[in-house]
Amino acid sequence: MSGSQQASIHGEWGSRWAFVLAATGSAVGLGNIWRFPYVVGEYGGAAFILVYLGCILLIGLPVMIAEILIGRTGRQSPINTMRTLPARYGAKPVWQILGWLGVVAGFLVLSFYSVVGGWSLAYVPYTMTGAFTGADTATVDEFFSTLLGSPGRLLLWHTLFMAFTAWIVMRGVEQGLEKAVRLLMPILFFLLLVMVGYGMGAGAFTEALEFMFTPDFSALTGQAVLVAMGQAFFTLSLGLGAIMAYGSYLSSRSSIPVNSGAIAGADTLIALIAGLAIFPIILAAGLDMQQGPGLVFVTLSYGFGQMPGGLLFGTVFFILLSFAALTSAISIMEPATAYLVESRGWQRPLATATIAGAAWLLGIGSLLSFNAWSGYTLFELNFMEIAEYLSTSIMLPLGGLLIALFVGWVMPLQVSEGELAFGNRWLYRSWLIAVRYVVPVAIAVVFLNALGVLG
Ligand code: TRP
């Protein structure tokens, strides 16, 4: 009996759409709207975006297919799947490192993700009370700095965000979530388009297009390429087992390649649209492109403050951004939760509360890195920067590398070919070449290049 004919003990998606929605909900989040614009701003625009798009297509898409494939074939939590499958295929048990790496990376990602999700929550009442209406750039800037300067307020919003996340995860795989995503994502998309429209009229739209799409490769460093690759993994939710866990609840009749293409396509579209919404405002208002993690909050609140109807649009926008962040955060919790339920026999609520509590504690390090602990740095990186860099730029690509090697070289070809059912030999072959050669070599080269080994 092939693995995917058995169902997962945690349940199964009600329909193909439920999976696509949940996985898209996981992919689309702060990575698209907060992180993408700020790293693009920091690393200089078009050349970075081009490398990022190349990584999505040549690395992200094949790895996404591979990660869902492993999940659906194993039908267990990522940790147990990476114990069972290697044994089934006669491979060494070292592959279970992949499962554990994912759980550790998940804690790191969740810890700072919740802090930033908290900023998004905090901006709902700010916007609603008209704090940004007609405000100039100095005022919106000041607002963000004040938030970052206050550990108490950051802690409140971080706690609230983590509690929401845990509450949703406790309720299980399908309940409520599916409806929320189906309703909210289109509205978020619409509001981003409203912002693009505003940028076209009032912002420096042509300059923004030039910034985003006229590459200057001479300024591209090895570090930038590594960050672009990490961002591709982060935004597609790859490398830590989140999509693997979601894949384990996927019916064997649903097409993995088609679903993956849809998810990656939607995610990329939303990141680019977020860029088109944000960069015209930055360039027109003369905001600092390289200001880092505050970029989106400062820019958008300024934009909302200037545009007609901005009070309403802004309030709704930050509510939806918080929801988008929640649907991503729950997927980061899923691998560890499924493991505790499956192997330790924990009740789902207890498992969820424990994981949320641990990540919450770790997140306090991140929120203190903007105030009390801002002086403590390692290689000039503060606590949050270390958590972000280590997980996103190092651990996720490393996880992706192991995923690609596992499906390419360990999983029997009859299994992958049968499960993926590309319906076209050429497409299957291309994917196989990607996971066997392109992905591992590309990741290795980017790593070595960033270390300066390649000169
Ligand atoms: N992809 C999400 C975003 O862009 C974040 C996320 C969810 C994630 N699940 C993940 C990142 C798993 C890495 C791994 O906001």
Residues whose N, C-alpha, C, O or C-beta is under 5 A from the ligand:
A	BS01	LIG	S26 A27 V28 G29 L30 G31 N32 F233 F234 T235 L236 S237 L238 L240 A242 S328 S331 I332
